[in-house]
């Protein structure tokens, strides 16, 4: 049995990103960029006006001046103008040679065909300078960043049409247990609907994976090995159930007979001790407990960072939110325990019922709190570190997780 920290270190050490692919930027949302991108040209590409107004000379402040001509966005830069003259200029239009400032339209007084400039004009006011946003040759998108809608604006501003991104991790999921049936099947009184597989499927999709699901495998070596062989083109094979010590718990044995190298088996965590991580050929394997709440906790604790690292991001560590507990909450001391709860933006509210086999707490939990074996209670208003579940935070640094 390994500690939580040892288990996470095994994952961080043994998981590596997969290959790359080139895709259009319109398809790149939430993907992880595989190389750094440098600007091919300055942005803005030329000095231009930040407002509708007049290109002026500073020494003409307070004077009556003549409007020489008008320039619009999309025009080429105008010819120079002399003192006593101004050029009417629209937002985004290139500033003419000799322009020292832009005076907004609303700051001048109309005087027939002339205008009177304000008494004070600051040099360079209302001018957007070439390269003040992005300079040619500078990295504007580092490698391993997640593409967002706002990243796409950067890419489009440089005329980039296609991106090199990390390939999506391929995840294959199956559950063990002859008593399990898919939610669309009829069940007998002694059978259960499989809630773990749809949960894993959807959560892996949320984390950016291409996911496949194999129907539940029977509780015998031959059926398990058939399912494993079918899943071996995956980057990550994820199973639940059959990892404890029952008479029909053959999952680990089935993987080992096919050559899986176990990197850790059993974690000092409550719930979810029977969690295993290994490698079978080119596939990573994580075997989770069958109890839904225990499976969910250990998916968040161990599967999520594995998926993030596979995806190519460097922000694969667990982040924490510093918050407070609402009220006293007793804990059975002696183990590293995970407490699920709701977060209202300022306080963590432990869920009153959270047994390993439960399903109802899963939809209520915004985060989880990890306690040490010496902890027998969370105390009202106690400052704590919460690991977020539903809040999309990530960290590129390893931080303290325990309370």
C-alpha positions in Angstrom: 0.0 0.0 0.0 1.2 3.5 -0.9 0.4 6.9 0.5 -1.6 9.4 -1.5 1.5 11.4 -2.2 3.4 8.3 -3.4 0.5 7.4 -5.7 0.3 10.8 -7.2 4.1 10.9 -7.7 3.9 7.5 -9.6 1.2 9.1 -11.9 3.2 12.3 -12.4 6.3 10.2 -13.2 4.9 7.5 -15.5 2.3 9.5 -17.5 3.5 11.3 -20.6 1.6 13.2 -23.3 0.6 11.4 -26.5 1.3 12.5 -30.1 0.4 15.6 -32.0 -2.0 16.6 -34.7 -2.7 19.7 -36.9 -6.2 21.1 -36.7 -8.0 24.3 -37.8 -8.2 26.9 -35.1 -12.0 26.8 -35.2 -11.8 23.2 -33.9 -9.1 23.9 -31.3 -11.3 25.1 -28.3 -10.1 23.5 -25.1 -7.2 21.7 -26.8 -3.6 21.9 -25.6 -1.2 23.6 -27.9 1.9 21.5 -28.6 4.4 24.3 -29.5 5.0 27.9 -28.8 3.7 30.4 -31.4 5.6 33.7 -32.2 4.1 36.8 -33.8 4.9 37.2 -37.5 4.1 40.9 -37.3 3.5 43.7 -34.9 0.0 44.4 -33.5 -1.1 47.0 -34.1 0.6 46.8 -37.5 0.9 50.6 -37.6 0.4 53.7 -35.4 -3.3 54.5 -35.4 -6.0 56.6 -33.7 -7.7 55.3 -30.6 -10.7 57.6 -31.1 -12.7 59.5 -33.7 -11.0 62.9 -33.6 -8.3 65.1 -35.1 -4.6 64.5 -35.7 -2.9 67.6 -34.4 0.3 69.4 -33.5 0.7 70.1 -29.8 1.8 73.8 -30.3 -1.7 74.4 -31.9 -3.4 74.0 -28.6 -6.1 76.6 -28.1 -5.9 77.8 -31.7 -8.3 77.9 -34.6 -7.1 75.4 -37.2 -8.1 74.2 -40.7 -9.2 70.6 -41.4 -7.0 69.5 -44.3 -8.6 66.2 -45.1 -10.3 63.1 -43.5 -8.8 59.6 -43.1 -10.8 56.5 -42.3 -9.9 53.0 -40.9 -8.6 51.0 -43.8 -7.1 54.0 -45.6 -3.4 54.4 -46.1 -1.4 56.9 -44.0 -2.0 60.5 -45.1 0.6 62.9 -46.2 2.2 65.2 -43.6 0.3 68.3 -42.4 1.6 71.6 -41.2 1.1 73.7 -38.1 -2.3 75.4 -38.3 -3.8 72.3 -40.0 -5.4 69.1 -38.6 -6.5 65.9 -40.2 -9.9 64.5 -39.2 -9.3 60.9 -38.3 -11.5 57.9 -37.5 -10.9 55.2 -34.9 -8.3 52.7 -36.2 -7.1 54.9 -39.1 -3.4 55.2 -39.5 -1.9 58.4 -38.0 -0.4 60.8 -40.6 3.3 61.7 -40.6 4.0 64.4 -38.0 1.0 63.6 -35.9 1.7 64.5 -32.2 -1.6 63.7 -30.6 -5.3 62.8 -31.3 -7.9 65.2 -30.0 -11.4 63.7 -29.6 -14.2 65.2 -31.7 -16.1 66.1 -28.6 -13.2 68.2 -27.2 -13.2 70.8 -30.0 -15.4 73.7 -30.9 -16.8 74.2 -34.3 -16.0 77.6 -35.9 -17.5 77.7 -39.4 -15.2 75.5 -41.6 -12.5 75.6 -38.9 -12.3 74.1 -35.4 -10.8 75.5 -32.1 -8.6 73.0 -30.3 -8.6 72.7 -26.5 -6.2 74.8 -24.5 -4.2 71.7 -23.3 -3.1 68.9 -25.5 -0.9 66.1 -24.1 1.7 64.8 -26.6 1.0 61.3 -27.9 -2.5 61.2 -26.4 -5.0 58.8 -28.0 -2.4 57.2 -30.2 -2.2 53.4 -30.4 1.4 52.6 -31.2 2.7 49.9 -33.6 3.6 46.8 -31.6 2.3 48.0 -28.3 0.0 45.0 -28.0 2.1 42.2 -29.6 5.6 42.7 -31.0 6.9 40.7 -34.0 9.1 37.8 -33.0 7.7 37.6 -29.4 6.0 34.4 -28.1 2.3 35.3 -27.8 1.1 31.7 -27.1 3.4 29.4 -25.1 3.4 25.7 -25.5 1.1 23.6 -23.3 -1.5 26.3 -23.0 -5.2 25.5 -23.1 -6.9 27.1 -26.1 -9.8 29.3 -25.1 -12.1 31.6 -27.1 -9.8 34.5 -26.2 -6.7 32.5 -27.4 -8.5 32.1 -30.7 -8.7 35.9 -31.0 -4.9 36.1 -30.6 -4.4 33.4 -33.2 -6.8 35.0 -35.7 -5.1 38.4 -35.2 -1.9 36.9 -36.5 -3.6 35.2 -39.5 -2.9 31.7 -38.1 -5.4 29.1 -39.5 -4.1 25.8 -38.2 -2.5 24.7 -34.9 -0.3 21.9 -33.7 -2.0 20.4 -30.6 -1.6 17.4 -28.4 -3.8 14.5 -29.4 -6.8 13.9 -27.2 -6.2 11.0 -24.7 -8.1 7.9 -25.7 -9.8 6.3 -22.7 -11.6 3.0 -22.7 -13.9 2.2 -19.8 -15.5 -1.1 -18.6 -17.0 -2.3 -15.4 -16.9 -5.7 -13.9 -19.7 -7.6 -12.2 -22.4 -10.0 -13.6 -24.9 -8.1 -11.4 -24.4 -4.9 -13.3 -26.7 -3.9 -16.2 -26.6 -0.8 -18.4 -29.2 1.8 -17.6 -31.1 1.0 -20.8 -31.6 -2.7 -20.0 -34.2 -4.5 -17.9 -32.9 -5.7 -14.5 -33.9 -8.4 -12.2 -34.5 -7.8 -8.4 -31.0 -9.1 -7.6 -29.3 -6.8 -10.2 -28.1 -3.2 -10.2 -27.8 -0.5 -12.8 -24.2 0.5 -13.7 -23.8 4.1 -12.6 -20.0 4.2 -12.6 -19.4 3.7 -16.3 -21.7 6.6 -17.5 -20.1 8.8 -14.8 -16.6 8.0 -15.9 -17.5 8.4 -19.5 -19.0 11.8 -19.1 -16.2 13.0 -16.7 -13.5 11.9 -19.1 -15.2 13.8 -21.9 -15.4 16.9 -19.7 -11.6 16.6 -19.3 -11.1 16.5 -23.1 -10.8 12.8 -23.8 -12.0 10.6 -26.7 -13.9 7.9 -24.8 -15.1 4.4 -25.6 -17.2 2.2 -23.4 -17.2 -1.6 -23.3 -20.2 -3.2 -21.7 -19.8 -4.7 -18.2 -17.5 -7.8 -18.1 -18.4 -11.0 -16.4 -16.7 -12.0 -13.1 -14.4 -14.6 -14.6 -10.9 -14.5 -16.0 -11.7 -15.3 -19.6 -14.4 -12.6 -19.8 -12.2 -10.0 -18.2 -9.2 -10.8 -20.4 -11.4 -10.6 -23.5 -12.5 -7.1 -22.4 -8.9 -6.1 -21.6 -7.6 -7.2 -25.0 -10.4 -5.2 -26.7 -9.3 -2.1 -24.8 -5.6 -2.2 -25.4 -5.5 0.4 -28.1 -6.4 3.0 -25.4 -4.0 5.5 -23.8 -5.8 4.8 -20.5 -7.9 1.7 -19.6 -10.3 2.5 -16.7 -12.2 -0.1 -14.8 -14.3 -0.2 -11.7 -15.1 -3.1 -9.5 -13.4 -6.5 -8.9 -10.3 -5.0 -7.2 -11.0 -6.1 -3.6 -10.6 -9.5 -2.0 -13.9 -11.2 -2.8 -14.2 -14.6 -4.4 -15.0 -13.1 -7.8 -12.6 -10.2 -7.7 -10.4 -11.2 -10.6 -9.7 -7.9 -12.2 -6.1 -7.5 -11.1 -5.3 -11.1 -11.8 -6.7 -10.8 -15.3 -4.5 -7.8 -16.1 -1.4 -9.3 -14.6 -1.8 -12.5 -16.6 -1.8 -10.4 -19.7 1.4 -8.7 -18.6 0.4 -5.6 -16.7 3.2 -4.1 -14.6 1.7 -2.8 -11.4 3.1 0.6 -10.3 1.0 0.8 -7.1 -1.8 -1.4 -5.7 -3.9 -0.1 -2.8 -3.7 3.5 -1.5 -3.9 4.7 2.1 -7.1 6.6 1.5 -10.6 6.4 2.7 -12.8 5.7 0.8 -11.2 3.8 -2.1 -8.2 1.9 -0.7 -8.4 -0.8 -3.5 -7.1 1.5 -6.3 -4.5 0.1 -8.6 -2.3 1.9 -11.3 -0.2 0.0 -13.8 1.0 -0.3 -17.4 0.0 -2.9 -20.0 1.9 -2.5 -23.2 1.4 1.1 -24.3 -1.7 1.5 -22.2 -1.9 2.9 -18.7 -4.4 1.1 -16.4 -6.3 2.4 -13.4 -8.6 0.0 -11.6 -11.0 1.8 -9.3 -13.3 0.4 -6.6 -16.9 -0.5 -7.5 -18.6 1.5 -4.8 -19.8 4.7 -6.7 -18.7 7.3 -4.1 -15.4 5.6 -3.6 -14.9 5.4 -7.4 -15.8 9.1 -7.8 -13.4 10.2 -5.1 -10.5 8.2 -6.5 -11.3 9.3 -10.1 -10.9 12.9 -9.0 -7.8 12.2 -6.9 -5.9 9.9 -9.3 -7.5 9.6 -12.7 -8.0 13.3 -13.3 -4.3 14.2 -13.0 -3.4 11.2 -15.2 -5.8 12.4 -17.9 -4.5 16.0 -17.6 -0.9 14.9 -18.0 -1.8 12.7 -21.0 -3.5 15.7 -22.6 -0.2 17.7 -22.7 -1.0 20.5 -20.2 1.6 21.4 -17.5 -1.3 22.3 -15.1 -2.0 18.7 -14.0 -1.5 19.1 -10.3 -4.4 19.4 -7.8 -5.2 23.1 -7.0 -6.7 24.1 -3.7 -9.1 26.8 -2.6 -8.6 28.3 0.8 -11.9 28.5 2.6 -13.6 27.7 5.9 -15.8 25.0 7.3 -19.4 26.0 8.2 -19.8 23.8 11.3 -18.3 21.0 13.3 -18.0 17.7 11.4 -16.8 14.5 13.1 -14.3 12.2 11.3 -13.2 8.7 12.2 -9.5 9.2 12.9 -6.7 6.8 11.9 -6.8 7.2 8.1 -6.2 9.7 5.4 -9.9 10.6 4.7 -11.7 12.5 1.9 -14.7 14.5 2.9 -17.0 15.7 0.2 -18.9 18.9 0.5 -20.6 21.9 -1.1 -18.9 25.2 -1.5 -20.9 28.4 -1.4 -18.1 30.7 -2.4 -16.9 31.4 1.2 -17.5 28.2 3.1 -17.2 24.4 2.7 -20.3 22.6 3.9 -19.6 18.8 4.5 -22.3 16.5 3.1 -24.1 14.8 6.0 -24.3 11.4 4.2 -21.3 10.2 2.2 -20.9 6.4 2.5 -18.7 4.6 -0.1 -21.6 2.9 -1.8 -23.8 6.0 -2.1 -24.7 7.7 -5.4 -26.8 10.7 -4.2 -23.8 12.7 -2.8 -22.0 12.7 -6.1 -24.1 15.4 -7.7 -24.0 17.6 -4.6 -20.2 17.8 -4.1 -18.4 20.9 -5.4 -15.1 19.9 -3.7 -13.3 17.6 -1.3 -11.2 18.0 1.8 -8.3 15.7 2.6 -7.6 15.1 6.3 -4.7 13.4 8.1 -5.0 10.3 10.3 -4.7 12.5 13.4 -7.8 14.6 12.5 -11.0 13.6 14.3 -13.0 16.6 13.5 -13.4 19.6 11.2 -14.2 22.6 13.4 -16.6 25.4 12.6 -14.8 28.3 10.9 -11.6 26.3 10.7 -9.5 27.4 7.7 -9.1 24.5 5.3 -7.8 23.7 1.8 -10.5 22.3 -0.6 -9.7 20.5 -3.8 -12.3 21.6 -6.3 -14.3 19.1 -8.3 -16.9 21.1 -10.3 -14.9 24.4 -10.4 -12.5 24.3 -13.4 -9.2 25.2 -11.6 -5.8 23.7 -12.4 -2.3 24.2 -11.1 1.1 23.9 -12.7 2.7 23.6 -9.2 2.4 21.0 -6.5 0.7 22.4 -3.4 -0.1 21.1 0.1 -3.4 19.2 0.0 -3.8 18.0 3.6 -5.8 19.6 6.5 
